[in-house]
């Protein structure tokens, strides 16, 4: 039985598959924007942490994509999970 990727994964409502992502630091942190975050991470590889909502979650994958795209190394420090349901 052949597998058809386009037929197997089809979004019925593509307008409902959008999410907002936040980069958050403490207010006393000198990093105030994404450019400063990338510069700090490049200057200090594996000294900054990235805390997604658990392992193998969308936020984890987004963080890995960000690190890869920016060419930086950060410590993966996942939360135990997302908000309770």
The 8 nearest C-alpha neighbors of each residue, nearest first, counted from 0:
[[1, 2, 3, 4, 7, 6, 5, 8],
 [2, 0, 3, 4, 7, 6, 5, 8],
 [1, 3, 4, 0, 7, 6, 5, 8],
 [4, 2, 6, 5, 7, 1, 8, 0],
 [3, 5, 7, 6, 2, 8, 9, 1],
 [6, 4, 7, 8, 3, 9, 2, 10],
 [5, 7, 4, 3, 8, 9, 2, 10],
 [8, 6, 4, 5, 3, 9, 2, 10],
 [9, 7, 6, 5, 4, 10, 3, 11],
 [8, 10, 6, 11, 7, 5, 4, 13],
 [9, 11, 13, 12, 8, 16, 15, 14],
 [12, 10, 9, 13, 14, 15, 8, 16],
 [11, 13, 14, 10, 15, 16, 9, 17],
 [14, 12, 15, 10, 16, 11, 17, 9],
 [13, 15, 12, 16, 17, 11, 10, 18],
 [16, 14, 13, 12, 17, 18, 10, 11],
 [15, 17, 13, 14, 18, 12, 10, 11],
 [18, 16, 15, 14, 19, 13, 20, 12],
 [19, 17, 20, 16, 15, 57, 58, 21],
 [18, 20, 21, 17, 58, 22, 16, 61],
 [21, 19, 18, 22, 58, 61, 23, 62],
 [22, 20, 23, 19, 24, 58, 18, 51],
 [21, 23, 20, 24, 33, 32, 49, 36],
 [22, 24, 21, 25, 26, 31, 32, 30],
 [25, 23, 26, 28, 22, 30, 31, 27],
 [24, 26, 28, 27, 23, 29, 30, 31],
 [25, 27, 28, 24, 29, 31, 23, 30],
 [28, 26, 25, 29, 24, 30, 31, 23],
 [27, 29, 25, 30, 26, 24, 31, 23],
 [30, 28, 31, 27, 26, 35, 25, 24],
 [31, 29, 35, 28, 36, 32, 24, 39],
 [30, 32, 29, 35, 33, 28, 36, 24],
 [33, 31, 35, 34, 30, 36, 22, 37],
 [32, 34, 36, 35, 37, 31, 30, 22],
 [35, 33, 37, 36, 32, 38, 31, 39],
 [34, 36, 38, 30, 33, 32, 37, 39],
 [37, 35, 33, 39, 34, 38, 30, 40],
 [36, 38, 40, 34, 39, 35, 41, 33],
 [39, 37, 35, 41, 36, 40, 42, 34],
 [40, 38, 42, 36, 41, 37, 43, 35],
 [39, 41, 43, 37, 42, 44, 38, 71],
 [42, 40, 38, 39, 43, 71, 44, 37],
 [41, 43, 39, 40, 38, 44, 37, 71],
 [44, 42, 40, 41, 46, 39, 45, 47],
 [45, 43, 72, 40, 46, 41, 42, 73],
 [44, 46, 73, 72, 74, 47, 43, 48],
 [47, 45, 43, 44, 73, 48, 74, 40],
 [48, 46, 73, 45, 74, 40, 49, 44],
 [49, 47, 74, 73, 75, 76, 50, 46],
 [48, 50, 75, 76, 74, 73, 51, 47],
 [49, 51, 77, 76, 78, 75, 48, 52],
 [52, 50, 77, 59, 58, 53, 78, 49],
 [53, 51, 80, 78, 81, 77, 58, 56],
 [54, 52, 77, 80, 78, 79, 51, 56],
 [53, 55, 56, 59, 77, 52, 51, 80],
 [56, 54, 59, 53, 60, 57, 58, 52],
 [57, 55, 59, 58, 54, 53, 60, 52],
 [56, 58, 60, 59, 61, 55, 52, 51],
 [59, 57, 61, 51, 56, 60, 62, 52],
 [60, 58, 56, 51, 62, 57, 61, 55],
 [59, 61, 63, 57, 62, 58, 64, 56],
 [62, 60, 58, 64, 59, 63, 57, 65],
 [63, 61, 65, 59, 64, 60, 58, 66],
 [62, 64, 60, 66, 65, 61, 67, 59],
 [63, 65, 61, 67, 62, 66, 68, 60],
 [66, 64, 62, 68, 63, 67, 69, 61],
 [67, 65, 63, 71, 69, 64, 68, 70],
 [66, 68, 70, 64, 65, 69, 63, 71],
 [69, 67, 65, 70, 66, 64, 71, 63],
 [68, 70, 66, 67, 71, 65, 37, 64],
 [71, 69, 67, 68, 66, 72, 41, 65],
 [72, 70, 66, 69, 41, 40, 67, 73],
 [71, 73, 44, 45, 66, 40, 74, 70],
 [74, 72, 45, 47, 48, 49, 75, 44],
 [73, 75, 48, 45, 49, 76, 47, 46],
 [76, 74, 49, 48, 77, 50, 73, 51],
 [75, 77, 50, 49, 74, 48, 78, 51],
 [78, 76, 50, 53, 51, 52, 75, 54],
 [77, 79, 52, 53, 80, 51, 50, 76],
 [78, 80, 53, 77, 52, 81, 54, 51],
 [81, 79, 53, 52, 78, 82, 77, 54],
 [80, 82, 52, 83, 53, 79, 78, 84],
 [81, 83, 84, 80, 52, 79, 78, 53],
 [84, 82, 81, 80, 79, 52, 78, 53],
 [83, 82, 81, 80, 52, 79, 53, 56]]
